[in-house]
Amino acid sequence: MSIEQRRVLATAIPGPKSTELQQRKKAAVSAGVGVTLPVYIERAGGGILVDVDGNQLIDFGSGIAVTTVGNSAPRVVERVQRQVADFTHTCFMITPYEEYLEVCEALNALTPGDHDKRSALFNSGAEAVENAIKVARAATGRQAVVAFDHAYHGRTNLTMALTAKNMPYKQSFGPFANEIYRVPMAYPYRWPTGSEHCADEAFAMFVNTVHAQVGEANTAAVIVEPIQGEGGFIVPPPGFLSMVADWCTENGIVFIADEIQTGFCRTGDWFASEFEGVVPDLIATAKGIAGGLPLAGVTGRAELMDAVHVGGLGGTYGGNPVACAAALGAIETMRAEDLPGRARIISSIMLPRLRTMAERFELIGDVRGRGAMLAIELVSDRSAKTPDPIATGLISSACHQQGLVTLTAGTFGNVLRFLPPLSIGDELLTEGLDILEAAIVQHLASP
Ligand SMILES: *Cc1c(COP(=O)(O)O)cnc(C)c1O
């Protein structure tokens, strides 16, 4: 690894060069494109981001769960360099190429279920979700789509409609696509009658809502993130996803798993659905699939995926050969380095530390997640579970000052989430947790 795996604070965060670039950003880039931490990155690899001022930051974000294999992973770099020299684009819909087939074959083989599958490739997660909905509607001849509270499915018009949170994703951008219906999510920590009742009661509410407000026979699809991402790393209780999936099957409804954030080893399995043996009809993937290059996929039952008329799916760049080469390098890395296993080891290092912090600090109301997708939910009052988005923002910023890249999440903005690249070393993980703990101590000590 060419980048020394060591945190370095060479200047204040952000340093002078980053500050200058941030001024240029204000003059050149739409204000609508926000920046969490305005340090401008020059190189990255392993678990380290190197900025233009020579600071080396510990990465607990992976560019939002994208660089699962690490930045500039050798197998990705090698394949991309070869591909970019051979050819960069023909458009798969005009004159195709083998790399696209190889990615689809890998998706068909790796995703849950051993039924006959087909895949199609796109550029972004939102585009994959849109296409999964297109497939479900075409295959069923139905229109309604059911999504959950706290869901995040993207920022295009249809996916904004599926996304639950208003600010910043939907505010002032309506009207939204219609025939989208929302049901309560099984959110154990905030379930009114207690987490032990969450699975059964949430499932009953789901069934009753779809029956009463939508009608099973009108429902094309139910879409769910097996662990919700932007909504706050909400892990549904055991049994909930299987009940929903089985009920969909009984009613001829397409069950879509949005595994864009959870997929490709992040949660300790290749896909989070596997954890309780759920086999989705369609599965949307993106983020971790291609080591940082833009690529997304929809994979599902052959009879659904093939129900669409010729030419109904596609796009100019979807399954671009360079992005496909990157995906093949990323998948090869995941296999060779047993990255599902690595995600479980990361969990075994991080979870006990986070749980100990929760015992120490009342502020931490909940610790949850799976594999290398972990979070703490911060509350100002443990018994009332009052969300504390202010403390969340301040602690996250304090981590940034110390050279640890952390992200926030949650409908109430009170979740600190951790998504380290699976290429991070144990020492950086531990150091990151030390920084987090110190930031909480410092926050609680400040008036
Ligand atoms: C990020 C994300 C999306 C959207 O992906 P983009 O590539 O940003 O369009 C959709 N669903 C989930 C669960 C995500 O985490």
The ligand as an SDF file (V2000), in Angstrom:
LIG
                    3D

 15 15  0  0  0  0  0  0  0  0999 V2000
  -27.3150    5.8830   -1.9780 C   0  0  0  0  0  0  0  0  0  0  0  0
  -28.5700    5.1330   -2.0480 C   0  0  0  0  0  0  0  0  0  0  0  0
  -29.4340    5.2370   -3.1430 C   0  0  0  0  0  0  0  0  0  0  0  0
  -29.1700    6.1920   -4.2890 C   0  0  0  0  0  0  0  0  0  0  0  0
  -27.9760    5.9040   -4.9480 O   0  0  0  0  0  0  0  0  0  0  0  0
  -27.3100    7.0260   -5.8820 P   0  0  0  0  0  0  0  0  0  0  0  0
  -26.1760    6.3120   -6.5400 O   0  0  0  0  0  0  0  0  0  0  0  0
  -26.8820    8.1350   -4.9810 O   0  0  0  0  0  0  0  0  0  0  0  0
  -28.3530    7.4560   -6.8410 O   0  0  0  0  0  0  0  0  0  0  0  0
  -30.5720    4.4590   -3.1460 C   0  0  0  0  0  0  0  0  0  0  0  0
  -30.8550    3.6260   -2.1330 N   0  0  0  0  0  0  0  0  0  0  0  0
  -30.0510    3.4860   -1.0770 C   0  0  0  0  0  0  0  0  0  0  0  0
  -30.3900    2.5170    0.0090 C   0  0  0  0  0  0  0  0  0  0  0  0
  -28.8880    4.2440   -0.9830 C   0  0  0  0  0  0  0  0  0  0  0  0
  -28.1060    4.1360    0.0950 O   0  0  0  0  0  0  0  0  0  0  0  0
  1  2  1  0
  2  3  1  0
  2 14  2  0
  3  4  1  0
  3 10  2  0
  4  5  1  0
  5  6  1  0
  6  7  2  0
  6  8  1  0
  6  9  1  0
 10 11  1  0
 11 12  2  0
 12 13  1  0
 12 14  1  0
 14 15  1  0
M  END
$$$$
